[in-house]
Each structure stands twice: as structure tokens, then as C-alpha cells.
């Protein structure tokens, strides 16, 4: 089983809304990663980066929900199969 930083994870994007800054994803005092915010006039790019940061920050909760789903459903249920595949991708385990 993979060892990742326990959740919850949060973003600090409210503090970093200016050009040439990044959104940090952190757990407690530790930093998980940074997502770059650009000053380019392509606002869709920055909206996508903010969405990416929110998705990364939700990762621990999403992994837990997938584990619950995989346990709650019959092993051959399509949602359980997809949940196990996503868990394996997130943890580096074989399905």
C-alpha cells in the first residue's frame, strides 16, 4: 500500500490570486505540491489550474470514497471494478 500524506489537504488559492504565483496544496504545515498560475491573458488556463488544484486537494477524500465504494458493492459491479482500478492507479498497487 502506498504511503501518502494523510488528509485533509487544502489549497491556499485565495491567498495567491495574482499573476506569477502558484497555488499550494498543503496538509497541516507540510506542502504537497504547487500548481502554477500564469499572467497570460488566457483566463481559461488559470481557471483550469485552479480546478486542478481543487482536484488534487480532494485526493485523500476521493481515495477514501473509492475504497468505501469498492467494499460496498458486489465485486463484479462495474462501479466497484472502476473504483478498484482508480485505487490501484492512486496507490501503485496491482488490481
Secondary structure per residue as TSV (DSSP state, phi and psi in degrees):
chain	resnum	aa	ss	phi	psi
A	1	X	-	360.0	140.5
A	2	X	-	-72.2	153.8
A	3	X	-	-110.2	107.6
A	4	X	-	-117.6	164.6
A	5	X	-	-64.6	126.3
A	6	X	-	-62.6	151.4
A	7	X	S	-81.3	179.0
A	8	X	-	-79.3	153.9
A	9	X	-	-108.2	147.9
A	10	X	E	-133.1	161.1
A	11	X	E	-104.3	158.7
A	12	X	-	-112.7	30.5
A	13	X	G	-63.7	-25.2
A	14	X	G	-64.7	-28.3
A	15	X	G	-85.2	-12.9
A	16	X	-	-130.2	71.4
A	17	X	-	-109.1	10.4
A	18	X	S	-99.3	161.6
A	19	X	T	-59.3	156.8
A	20	X	T	58.6	33.0
A	21	X	-	-124.0	176.3
A	22	X	E	-127.9	165.3
A	23	X	E	-104.1	124.1
A	24	X	E	-95.8	138.6
A	25	X	E	-105.9	125.4
A	26	X	E	-136.6	158.3
A	27	X	E	-127.2	110.7
A	28	X	T	62.9	-126.3
A	29	X	T	-92.3	-6.3
A	30	X	E	-90.9	144.8
A	31	X	E	-94.9	132.2
A	32	X	E	-89.3	-52.5
A	33	X	E	-167.4	175.7
A	34	X	E	-126.8	142.9
A	35	X	E	-116.7	125.4
A	36	X	E	-72.9	136.5
A	37	X	-	-112.2	130.8
A	38	X	-	-102.6	161.9
A	39	X	-	-100.6	8.7
A	40	X	S	-62.5	154.5
A	41	X	S	-72.2	3.8
A	42	X	-	-86.0	84.3
A	43	X	H	-64.7	-25.9
A	44	X	H	-62.5	-34.7
A	45	X	H	-61.7	-47.4
A	46	X	H	-65.9	-37.1
A	47	X	H	-63.1	-40.0
A	48	X	H	-65.1	-41.1
A	49	X	H	-64.8	-40.0
A	50	X	H	-63.7	-40.8
A	51	X	H	-64.4	-40.0
A	52	X	H	-60.9	-42.4
A	53	X	H	-63.2	-41.4
A	54	X	H	-64.2	-40.2
A	55	X	H	-64.2	-44.2
A	56	X	H	-61.2	-44.6
A	57	X	H	-63.0	-27.6
A	58	X	T	-83.9	-5.6
A	59	X	H	-52.1	-48.6
A	60	X	H	-60.1	-41.2
A	61	X	H	-68.4	-38.4
A	62	X	H	-64.5	-41.8
A	63	X	H	-62.1	-43.6
A	64	X	H	-62.3	-42.6
A	65	X	H	-63.6	-38.6
A	66	X	H	-65.3	-39.5
A	67	X	H	-63.1	-42.5
A	68	X	H	-62.4	-43.5
A	69	X	H	-61.4	-46.7
A	70	X	H	-61.7	-35.7
A	71	X	H	-77.7	-32.8
A	72	X	H	-78.2	-27.3
A	73	X	S	-100.1	158.1
A	74	X	-	-57.0	142.1
A	75	X	T	-55.0	-31.0
A	76	X	T	-95.0	2.7
A	77	X	S	-64.7	136.4
A	78	X	H	-54.8	-38.0
A	79	X	H	-68.1	-35.6
A	80	X	H	-67.9	-39.2
A	81	X	H	-63.5	-46.0
A	82	X	H	-65.1	-38.8
A	83	X	H	-62.7	-45.1
A	84	X	H	-64.0	-37.5
A	85	X	H	-64.9	-42.1
A	86	X	H	-68.2	-37.8
A	87	X	H	-62.2	-44.6
A	88	X	H	-61.3	-40.3
A	89	X	H	-64.8	-40.9
A	90	X	H	-71.8	-32.5
A	91	X	H	-102.5	-12.1
A	92	X	T	80.0	13.0
A	93	X	-	-88.0	159.6
A	94	X	-	-84.5	145.7
A	95	X	-	-90.5	360.0
